[in-house]
Amino acid sequence: MHPTVKLQKSWFKEGHTKSYAFRKEQLLKMKKMLTTFEKPILNALKFDMNKSEYEAYASEIAFLKSEIDHHVKQLKTWMQPTKVKTPLTHTGSKNFIRKEPYGTVLVIAPWNYPVQLALAPVIGAIAAGNTVIIKPSELTPTVSWVLKKMIEQYFPPHFIAVIEGDKEVTQKLLEQPLDYIFFTGSVPVGKIIMEKASKQLIPVTLELGGKSPTIVHKDANIDLAAKRIVWGKFTNAGQTCIAPDYLYVHHEVKADLIRAMKKYIQQFYGENPLDNEEYTKIVNQTHFERVSAYLDSGTVVVGGSLDESKHKIAPTILDQVSWEDQVMKDEIFGPVLPVLTYHALDEAIDKINSRPKPLALYYFGENEVEQQRILNSISFGGGCINDTLYHIINPHLPFGGVGESGMGSYHGKRSFDTFTHEKSITKQTTRFDQNFRYPGSQLGMAVL
Ligand code: NAD
């Protein structure tokens, strides 16, 4: 067994993580850790991804602190056993659900929000009373190093440990007798994780990706839609799992929408975004080349400039794109936004339904009947009406995919629930017995 797994499993068995006091103390410690390490985290995010301080603080540190606050506030209630009703057949007994931790959890993280996506699951896992091993992404090595240093300074390895490395390291960990695996990453790797986990029947949560459509109908507030789409798409240079992947626009409003998006791109990132010090870069050369190749699809109508030495690609809008172009086959995961058009909403619904179920979907339009039609007829992980990304920062909304975009969910109470086994108990009375269940009782057979 891997020494860290062995250490954590035997320490878990001793029961240290079970009490409310311990769990609360660890959550508060994690919040303190984020404050102490704020500068190194921001510097590492700048170094690995050129994330601006504002964007990095809001999307990584502030997000985590608010998750911790929510957990600390609710933890006592969430931990309570839940009483359930006692049916007639169970008269005299008490029936309840106990909340218990799984044990040792492995959290595998991607590189795009490398701090948030490594630690947000940990908050739920430790609130639920588990021990945790974090495997950060090797594509953001400075962040991975800072994560290791800060966890080592604040938590003992028998409780929380960081194991750095690439896919070989991850694959070795997947052979360990873990109690839960929480994976965030791509669809192909998600399939590998599930296959490996199935060998030992380890439960998994898979937070995956895919192509998230953004529909703009003819009755949308075009200017506001453009502003919110530009923000949602080009934040983190499009390297966001729930970023609008492509635009699907009613043909009558396409020209106005593109014009308005061009205005907001200039307003947010300046005339030359490549020189904007605050604009995030593409994570590495491989991804830079992958995303740059999408500029060969359709016609560039906004942006299109590149700086290979800085790994930067300007916010780009592509028109005249077809469903057969490569940019419409892969998850883009970069600052390139293809625009496709439809004539009738049913056509858009049918097209989206013919593809894998997306992680997110955004619909812009004022008519409530049409909003409901979208919600009723397309299956997707989560999303917004008249906005982008905003659903992810409400701790009362579970976050996760469906179909190819993932399974399971987290954030807020759903994080606690994800890492909690619900143990159902019937506590029977010995004061009397009901004979109907026993052989020979006609009534018993009828009741059961
Ligand atoms: P990835 O799947 O390449 O890597 C994720 C993690 O898996 C990394 O820690 C990596 O080391 C490990 N890994 C890679 N190959 C492996 C293998 N063969 N065996 C075992 N482990 C392996 O994903 P990425 O490039 O880091 O992240 C981008 C993807 O993640 C996108 O598809 C994006 O949509 C998705 N994502 C999803 C969410 C979400 O919450 N649903 C959030 C962020 C990113």
Residues whose N, C-alpha, C, O or C-beta is under 5 A from the ligand:
A	BS01	NAD	I108 A109 P110 W111 K135 P136 S137 E138 G165 D166 K167 T170 Q171 T184 G185 S186 V187 V189 I192 E207 L208 G209 G210 C241 S405
